[in-house]
Amino acid sequence: MKSFLLAVALISLAFRFPTTGWSQEVSGFVTRSGSQLMLNGQPFRFSGANLDNIALGSDNYDFGKDEYYLSDFAVDDAFETLQKMGGKLARVYSAGTVGSPLAIEPALGHFNEKALTRLDYVIKSAGDHGIRVELVLVDSHHYYGGGEDDYVGWRKGSSFYEEPVVSDFKEYIATLVNRVNSYTHVAYKDDPVIFGWETTNEDRSSPPKWDNTICSYIKKLDPHHLVINGNDCANQDQLAEPDADIYVKHYYKHWNQLWSSSQDADRITKANKVFVVEEYGWDRTDFTVAELQDSLRAVENNPKVSGDMFWALRGHQSPGSYLPVPGEGGEWWALYYGGLDTSVNQASDMHQRALILQAHGHKMSGDAFSSVQDIVDRSDGTTQQSN
């Protein structure tokens, strides 16, 4: 036990200092070649995390009640933690926010410069930490960031998939794609820190005609970046969409969305598209420790899976103080790297799983720190709580 804790401490210390071969630079656009991602002429695989609250935060996921902007410190801390964990990609769910005072589009056709500036900072900070971001354009649900229902309400019940709402949504897309970052002075469409644009979050009813329209519109505005079809139950008609590069799945045993990455990867890569495990629950309501390790090893050993991102990383709100646990209902899977006691998780178990995710992240990135996995495997299941 003492040797394990010493090894963990030494690894934590190593992350405090620059290391040979560790680069924080983001250069080149990630592109697609058939069912494979490429970066600067080489295959690109990744692990990462959902940072859902990074551009607009909420502690309860309730629309219009407790939204707030994270501080620069909190944003930087989240990316620093993800960098430590070997993450190369962060999915920013709160890049698509509408209908509330702090949203990017609080009212139809009106855009909030303060909210856009916060997203600017998120992109800047990600780049500073060598991390790319996937930006979600709208949510099919109606949590704190609003979503498709707000567009429908603005047009008094018109379908989200038909005019005039399609044009309204296109205006939102164009606003982000053409945005010039107030910190870096680089247009979003020209910024390699942006990995790609996701059409929706979990819209499992999107018609293929709508998918075609939106994916094509994004590609015409921004040919440099990847387009992710956010329908995580895409059928064969949707897989035929020529301008969508990536298709995704979300896995939560807690909600009976069982892990089937191998079968899904086969189906999607057979259609000559890229497959990504975009969300998954990591805690004891979804996996035992052994099951988590086995599932992540299966991803590492399957080149048909281009990457994965767990839900969802939480960092510090201020030095020594974590952001609150969102919802506290056990269904948001907030992961605090140092471990935190919650209503459904023990700090020691959470930190052990964080170390497993860390090992996996470095393994997917090809970093020297992938040997963390060996330390976790040799442990007796107990880990050190830390901030």
C-alpha positions, 0 to 999 in steps of 0.5 A: 500500500505504501509503495502504491501511494508513493508511486501516485505521489511521484506521478502527481509531482511529475505533472507539475513540471515540463517533461520531454516530448510534452507539447502544449501546442495545437497545430493542424486541423484534425481531418477525416480519411474514410473511417479514420481521423488524421492529424498532420499526416498521421492517424489521430486517436484520443481520449477526453472528457465532457466539460459540459459546464465550461462555457455556462455553468449550473449546479442543478441543470434547471433551465433559467434558475442558477446559470452562471459563468465560470471564472477564468481560474475554474476554466483553466483548472478544468483544462489543466486537470484534463491535460494531467489525465492525458485528455486531448479533446473536451466536448463543450455541451454549453457552446449551444445555449439559448433562451435564458439571460446568460445564454449565447442567444437569449432571445431570437436573433439577439446574441449575448456578447458576454456569453460569446466572450466566455466561449472565446476564453474557453477556446483560448484556455483549451489551446493553451493546454494543448486540448481541442474542443468539440462544440455542441450547437444545440441540445435536444433536451431542455436543461440549463442551456435551453435547446430546441424547444426554445427555437420552437417556442420563438416561432409559436410551435413550428417544427424544429426541423422545418422553416422558419426554425431551420433558418433561425438555427442556421443564424446561430451556427453562422454566428459561432462559425464566423466569430473572431475570438476576442482573445486570440483574434482568430476566427473560429472557422480558422482555429485548429483548437476547434476539433469540430461542430456537433449538430445536436446533443442526443436528438434521436428524432432528427430526420435525414433531410434535416441532417443533410441540410445542417451538415451541408450548411456547416461544411459550406461555412467551414470546410476546415472542421469536422462535422459530428452528427449528434444523433447517437442512434443514427440509422443507415439513412443518416450514415449516408449523409455525405457531409457528416464525418463522425457518428457517436454513441452514449453509454450508460448502464444506469439508463440501460444504454449498454456498452456496445462499442465494438458492434457500433464501431463495426457498423459505423466504420463499415459506412466509411465514417468515424466512430467515437464513444462520445459519452459514458458513465464511469462510476459504480452505477455503470461499471465495476472497477474491473468492468471499467478497465476492461471496457477501456482496454477494448477501446485502446485495442480497437482502431475502429474506435477513434476516441472516447470522452467520459461524462463529466469532468469537474474541477476547482471553483477556487483554489482548494474548493471544488465546484458543487456536485451537479444535481446530487441525484447520481445521474450526472457522474461528476468526476473530481480527479482528487476524489469527492464523497457524493450521494452515490460515490466514495472519494477513494473509489472516485479517485481510483477510477480517475486514475484508471481514466488517466492511464487510459487517456495517456495510453490513447495519446501514446504518452510515456505516462501510460504506465500509470495503468500498471500502478493502478493494476498493482493497487489493492483498490484503495487510493489517496484522496487529494485536491 
